[in-house]
Amino acid sequence: MGTDDVERTGLAREGFTFAEALGAGLSKHRLYRRDLQRPFHGVRTIEMPLDDHRALCHAYASRDHAGDVFSHFSAAILHHLPLPRRFCPRGIDVAVFAPRKPSRVRGVIPHELRPAGHRVVDVEGLRCMSAQDTWAQLSGSIGLTDLIAMGDFLLTGDEPYSGVRSPWTRDDLAAAAKRHGRRPGVRNLRLALDRIRHGSLSPQESRLRVELVDAGLPEPHLNHRIVERDVLLAMVDLAYPDRRVAIEYLGDHHRTDDEVYQADIYRRERLMAAGWNVVFVTAADLRGQTPRAVLSVRRALATASSMIPPGTGVSPD
């Protein structure tokens, strides 16, 4: 027998409480049958992808516990913030503001926060810490480079492509860091604020920029448009226009998608014909104490011309 009898009651597939189910006419015995999922104490779901963190957040929200706010890693996932690839959620992060006390529920990581002007917003109908406060909260859990990448994401959005300005500003991030006070990670927050840049379109681009600068190389231009005779040749991930060095980060889809792979070759040919040295970088090139990417870019800068030939039409940032 399926779950048709439960669905006919109008209970939400993504989550309903034991009490709601009894009120809808279901028996206690029915709620313990194996065709209903039990992601949290007192909560039932119907055929939900419970390996999906967002689905788990929606399921938990059916408890409607007063004052609960999704925070930390859960808030980052709900905001689509770029988390480190090594991140593996141990449970959903739920916070309350003192003097409330957090619920102790299996599968939930509870947090008690002091009221300090934190911003709470609605995301997919869920009460969630604001993106900038989430960034600040994670400073005690993720490294400096990851904080910079997340800050780049908040500051940039997809503006280099869409032209639409990000809703968050550097002032928003600075205010969130100030609200963070003296809690763990605040030093990294301050360091990250100084190194966040507008223009990066992926965490990999951010990490590549950090590696280059930490190795003593000049700060590259981000998502730089290269124009020849009023024709846009390419927008490259990072560039040193004075040396005519372009750097492209190639994710896995550049290797596995034939059309993308062919477009990369054509773009490189166009840029080389215009006098640019193109350096391709992959994830493997960012590993190690001295990443291969740093050596490749340093070599390209050393052999490149230090002057832009007149009349090239290279656009300024």
VMD Tcl script that draws the C-alpha trace (Angstrom):
set ca {
  {0.00 0.00 0.00}
  {1.35 3.44 -0.93}
  {1.06 6.87 0.63}
  {-2.11 7.90 -1.24}
  {-4.14 7.88 1.98}
  {-1.66 10.32 3.56}
  {-1.51 12.61 0.54}
  {-5.31 12.80 0.37}
  {-5.25 14.56 3.76}
  {-3.41 17.51 2.18}
  {-0.36 17.14 4.39}
  {2.80 18.53 2.79}
  {5.05 15.92 1.21}
  {8.16 17.87 2.26}
  {7.26 17.65 5.94}
  {4.48 17.47 8.48}
  {4.41 16.94 12.22}
  {3.01 14.06 14.20}
  {0.40 16.39 15.66}
  {-0.65 17.67 12.22}
  {-1.07 14.12 10.98}
  {-3.23 13.11 13.95}
  {-5.30 16.24 13.43}
  {-5.80 15.26 9.78}
  {-7.26 11.94 10.86}
  {-4.30 9.57 10.57}
  {-3.69 7.04 13.30}
  {-0.51 6.70 15.35}
  {-0.05 3.23 13.87}
  {-0.14 4.69 10.34}
  {2.60 7.20 11.17}
  {5.02 4.42 12.10}
  {4.72 2.53 8.85}
  {7.91 2.28 6.83}
  {6.58 4.09 3.75}
  {6.80 7.36 5.69}
  {10.25 8.86 6.30}
  {11.26 10.07 9.76}
  {14.08 12.60 9.25}
  {13.56 14.24 12.67}
  {11.73 13.43 15.87}
  {8.04 14.15 15.37}
  {8.39 14.84 11.62}
  {7.27 12.72 8.68}
  {7.99 13.18 4.95}
  {6.86 11.42 1.77}
  {9.51 10.29 -0.73}
  {11.79 13.26 -0.05}
  {15.46 13.16 -1.17}
  {16.83 13.16 2.37}
  {20.42 13.22 1.13}
  {19.56 16.73 -0.10}
  {20.44 19.26 2.60}
  {17.88 21.78 1.36}
  {15.14 19.13 1.56}
  {16.17 18.36 5.13}
  {15.89 22.05 6.04}
  {12.35 22.15 4.63}
  {11.46 18.99 6.53}
  {12.76 20.37 9.82}
  {10.91 23.67 9.27}
  {7.59 21.82 9.52}
  {8.22 21.68 13.28}
  {7.68 25.47 13.29}
  {9.68 25.83 16.49}
  {9.48 29.44 17.68}
  {12.67 31.42 17.09}
  {14.51 28.81 15.01}
  {16.75 30.24 12.29}
  {18.85 28.25 9.82}
  {22.46 29.34 10.23}
  {26.10 28.50 9.50}
  {26.55 25.78 6.83}
  {22.81 25.25 6.34}
  {22.31 28.96 5.68}
  {25.27 28.90 3.27}
  {23.64 26.07 1.31}
  {20.28 27.86 1.24}
  {22.01 31.03 -0.04}
  {24.02 29.03 -2.63}
  {27.29 30.31 -1.15}
  {30.42 28.53 -2.47}
  {31.46 26.09 0.24}
  {34.77 24.17 0.22}
  {34.51 20.93 -1.77}
  {35.67 18.99 1.27}
  {32.61 20.15 3.19}
  {30.35 17.30 4.28}
  {27.34 18.27 6.43}
  {26.97 16.41 9.73}
  {23.46 17.75 10.27}
  {21.45 20.90 9.76}
  {22.51 24.06 11.60}
  {19.70 25.70 13.56}
  {20.22 28.76 15.76}
  {18.18 30.67 18.32}
  {18.88 34.00 19.95}
  {19.47 34.11 23.71}
  {17.74 33.83 26.12}
  {15.97 31.13 24.05}
  {17.53 27.71 24.22}
  {18.01 25.59 21.10}
  {16.14 22.33 20.58}
  {18.13 19.13 21.05}
  {16.99 17.02 18.13}
  {18.82 14.17 16.42}
  {20.25 15.36 13.11}
  {20.38 19.01 14.20}
  {23.46 21.01 15.22}
  {22.13 23.59 17.71}
  {23.52 27.11 18.13}
  {22.70 29.77 20.69}
  {23.54 33.30 19.49}
  {23.59 36.56 21.34}
  {21.32 39.25 19.86}
  {23.77 41.56 18.09}
  {21.88 42.99 15.14}
  {22.09 39.84 13.00}
  {19.96 39.97 9.88}
  {17.35 37.25 9.44}
  {15.83 36.85 5.97}
  {13.35 34.61 4.18}
  {14.86 32.03 1.80}
  {12.43 29.64 0.10}
  {9.94 30.36 2.87}
  {12.51 29.49 5.58}
  {13.82 31.77 8.32}
  {17.51 32.01 7.53}
  {20.52 34.04 8.62}
  {21.40 36.68 6.03}
  {24.13 35.82 3.54}
  {26.58 38.34 4.99}
  {26.04 37.13 8.57}
  {26.38 33.54 7.39}
  {29.74 34.46 5.85}
  {30.82 35.93 9.19}
  {29.58 32.90 11.15}
  {31.63 30.50 9.02}
  {34.90 32.30 9.75}
  {35.53 29.94 12.67}
  {34.98 26.86 10.50}
  {36.55 27.52 7.09}
  {39.96 28.81 6.07}
  {41.01 32.28 4.98}
  {41.10 31.46 1.26}
  {37.58 30.00 1.42}
  {36.38 33.12 3.25}
  {37.88 35.29 0.51}
  {36.22 33.18 -2.21}
  {32.86 33.45 -0.48}
  {33.30 37.21 -0.05}
  {34.20 37.55 -3.75}
  {30.97 35.71 -4.58}
  {28.88 38.03 -2.41}
  {30.51 41.16 -3.77}
  {30.38 40.13 -7.44}
  {27.32 37.97 -8.06}
  {27.13 37.46 -11.83}
  {27.59 41.14 -12.69}
  {30.47 40.59 -15.17}
  {28.03 38.56 -17.29}
  {24.62 40.06 -16.56}
  {25.50 43.64 -15.69}
  {23.24 43.33 -12.63}
  {24.90 44.62 -9.47}
  {25.16 42.25 -6.52}
  {22.74 43.04 -3.66}
  {25.64 42.92 -1.19}
  {28.37 45.51 -0.75}
  {31.71 45.62 1.00}
  {30.03 47.74 3.70}
  {27.53 44.92 4.31}
  {30.39 42.46 4.84}
  {32.27 44.90 7.08}
  {29.15 45.40 9.21}
  {28.67 41.63 9.52}
  {32.32 41.24 10.58}
  {31.78 43.93 13.23}
  {28.70 42.12 14.55}
  {30.82 38.99 14.80}
  {32.69 40.74 17.62}
  {35.45 38.82 19.36}
  {34.23 35.33 18.54}
  {36.51 32.70 16.91}
  {37.48 33.56 13.36}
  {37.20 37.33 13.61}
  {40.89 37.77 12.72}
  {40.37 35.83 9.49}
  {37.30 37.95 8.76}
  {39.37 41.13 8.95}
  {42.11 39.63 6.80}
  {39.54 38.42 4.26}
  {37.85 41.83 4.05}
  {41.11 43.39 2.85}
  {41.53 40.75 0.14}
  {38.00 40.39 -1.23}
  {37.73 41.67 -4.81}
  {34.88 42.41 -7.16}
  {35.02 40.48 -10.43}
  {35.64 36.84 -9.58}
  {33.00 34.49 -11.02}
  {33.99 31.26 -9.28}
  {35.70 30.16 -6.06}
  {38.43 28.53 -8.19}
  {39.23 31.90 -9.79}
  {39.39 33.44 -6.32}
  {41.72 30.73 -5.04}
  {43.95 31.10 -8.09}
  {44.20 34.85 -7.52}
  {45.09 34.32 -3.85}
  {47.81 31.79 -4.78}
  {49.36 34.19 -7.30}
  {49.39 37.15 -4.92}
  {50.66 35.05 -1.99}
  {53.53 33.95 -4.25}
  {54.54 37.59 -4.71}
  {53.09 38.09 -8.20}
  {51.15 41.25 -9.06}
  {47.40 41.32 -8.48}
  {45.72 40.26 -11.74}
  {42.70 41.91 -13.34}
  {39.55 39.82 -12.98}
  {37.26 38.80 -15.85}
  {39.07 41.16 -18.15}
  {37.58 41.96 -21.56}
  {40.10 41.81 -24.40}
  {39.06 43.93 -27.35}
  {40.77 44.21 -30.74}
  {39.56 46.80 -33.29}
  {36.32 47.25 -31.39}
  {35.68 43.48 -31.43}
  {35.47 41.54 -28.16}
  {37.87 38.61 -28.49}
  {37.25 37.15 -25.05}
  {36.55 37.81 -21.40}
  {39.33 35.96 -19.60}
  {39.25 34.88 -15.97}
  {42.43 36.69 -14.92}
  {44.77 38.91 -16.88}
  {47.91 41.03 -16.76}
  {47.10 43.48 -19.59}
  {50.46 45.27 -19.41}
  {52.18 41.93 -20.15}
  {49.41 40.60 -22.41}
  {49.12 37.47 -20.29}
  {45.68 35.86 -20.00}
  {44.88 33.11 -17.47}
  {41.91 30.77 -17.84}
  {40.77 28.37 -15.13}
  {39.40 25.18 -16.69}
  {36.95 23.20 -14.59}
  {36.04 19.59 -15.35}
  {33.29 20.59 -17.79}
  {35.97 22.15 -20.04}
  {37.40 18.64 -20.39}
  {34.22 16.59 -20.59}
  {32.07 18.84 -22.80}
  {33.27 18.65 -26.43}
  {31.76 22.02 -27.41}
  {33.34 23.81 -24.45}
  {36.67 22.09 -25.13}
  {36.59 23.21 -28.79}
  {35.61 26.76 -27.79}
  {38.62 26.89 -25.44}
  {40.93 26.00 -28.33}
  {39.41 28.61 -30.66}
  {39.56 31.30 -27.95}
  {43.22 30.52 -27.28}
  {44.01 30.72 -31.00}
  {42.30 34.11 -31.30}
  {44.15 35.51 -28.31}
  {47.52 34.15 -29.41}
  {46.99 35.66 -32.86}
  {46.40 39.01 -31.13}
  {49.70 38.71 -29.27}
  {48.47 37.34 -25.95}
  {50.12 34.53 -24.01}
  {47.36 32.25 -22.66}
  {47.92 30.11 -19.57}
  {45.39 27.35 -18.88}
  {45.06 26.25 -15.23}
  {43.23 23.22 -13.81}
  {42.49 22.06 -10.26}
  {45.61 19.86 -10.31}
  {47.71 22.97 -11.02}
  {46.62 24.52 -7.71}
  {47.89 21.68 -5.52}
  {51.11 21.46 -3.61}
  {53.26 23.84 -1.60}
  {54.30 25.68 -4.77}
  {51.42 25.12 -7.21}
  {52.27 24.55 -10.86}
  {49.90 27.40 -11.71}
  {52.17 29.89 -9.96}
  {55.23 28.64 -11.84}
  {53.40 28.78 -15.20}
  {52.15 32.31 -14.67}
  {55.52 33.52 -13.37}
  {57.20 32.07 -16.45}
  {54.62 33.71 -18.76}
  {55.13 37.09 -17.11}
  {58.90 36.79 -17.32}
  {58.84 36.14 -21.06}
  {56.08 38.58 -21.99}
  {56.50 42.12 -23.18}
  {56.16 44.70 -20.41}
  {54.44 47.19 -22.68}
  {51.12 47.04 -24.53}
  {51.79 47.69 -28.24}
  {50.11 50.91 -29.41}
  {46.65 50.56 -30.95}
  {45.84 47.17 -29.43}
  {42.53 48.36 -28.07}
  {42.86 46.38 -24.85}
  {39.99 47.59 -22.67}
  {40.72 48.88 -19.18}
  {38.91 47.30 -16.27}
}
mol new
graphics top color blue
foreach p $ca { graphics top sphere $p radius 0.5 }
foreach p [lrange $ca 0 end-1] q [lrange $ca 1 end] { graphics top cylinder $p $q radius 0.2 }
display resetview
